[in-house]
Amino acid sequence: MRTTMNLPDDLYRAARVRAAEEGRTVTSLLEEALRNLLDKESPNPAPYRVTPLTMGLPGEPPFDLSDNSAVLDYLDAHDDHDDRADS
């Protein structure tokens, strides 16, 4: 793909000199430099954070969401479903 870039004069001159020293084009030099930059992992990736689901309710949940037993106890205590069959 053809593109146009604005580079500082001194940077372009240095790229031309390096390309000539290596017997290659400025385009191939810049392509390699850009690929090397993009292939590196970000030194400080943004931390991944899960936002708690609040369902519009203020405050923290009344139990530790990472404790399965606490979650099940809470659900059992707040179960509005009547398990008895209607007779």
C-alpha positions in Angstrom: 0.0 0.0 0.0 1.3 3.4 -0.9 1.1 6.1 1.8 2.5 9.5 2.6 4.1 10.5 5.9 5.6 13.7 7.3 9.0 13.0 8.9 11.4 15.4 10.5 14.2 16.2 8.0 16.9 14.8 10.3 15.1 11.5 10.8 14.6 11.0 7.0 18.2 11.9 6.3 19.4 9.3 9.0 17.0 6.7 7.5 18.4 7.4 4.0 22.0 7.0 5.2 21.2 3.8 7.1 19.4 2.3 4.1 22.3 3.2 1.8 24.8 1.6 4.2 22.7 -1.6 4.2 22.1 -1.5 0.5 18.3 -1.3 0.8 15.5 1.2 0.2 14.2 3.6 2.8 10.8 1.9 2.4 12.2 -1.5 3.4 14.1 0.1 6.4 11.0 1.9 7.6 8.8 -1.2 7.1 11.2 -3.3 9.2 11.4 -0.7 11.9 7.6 -0.4 12.1 7.1 -4.2 12.1 9.6 -4.5 15.0 7.8 -1.8 16.9 4.4 -3.4 16.4 5.6 -6.9 17.2 6.8 -5.9 20.6 4.4 -6.4 23.5 3.3 -3.2 25.2 5.6 -2.8 28.2 2.7 -1.8 30.4 -0.5 -3.2 29.1 -3.6 -1.7 30.5 -4.8 -3.9 33.5 -7.8 -6.0 32.8 -10.5 -5.1 35.3 -13.9 -6.7 35.5 -16.6 -4.3 36.7 -18.9 -5.9 39.2 -22.5 -6.4 38.1 -24.7 -4.3 40.3 -28.0 -4.6 38.5 -28.6 -0.9 39.3 -28.3 -1.5 43.1 -26.0 0.7 45.1 -23.2 -0.7 47.2 -21.3 -4.0 47.4 -22.9 -7.5 47.3 -23.8 -8.9 50.7 -21.4 -11.8 50.2 -18.0 -12.6 48.6 -18.7 -13.3 44.9 -15.6 -15.6 44.8 -17.0 -17.8 47.5 -19.3 -20.3 45.8 -20.7 -21.5 49.2 -21.6 -18.0 50.2 -23.3 -17.4 46.9 -25.4 -20.6 47.2 -26.3 -19.8 50.8 -27.5 -16.4 49.8 -29.5 -17.8 46.9 -31.1 -20.4 49.2 -32.0 -17.8 51.8 -33.7 -15.6 49.2 -35.4 -18.3 47.1 -39.0 -17.3 46.5 -39.8 -20.5 44.7 -42.0 -22.9 46.6 -40.7 -26.4 45.9 -43.9 -28.0 47.2 -46.2 -29.3 44.5 -49.7 -27.9 44.4 -52.2 -30.6 45.4 
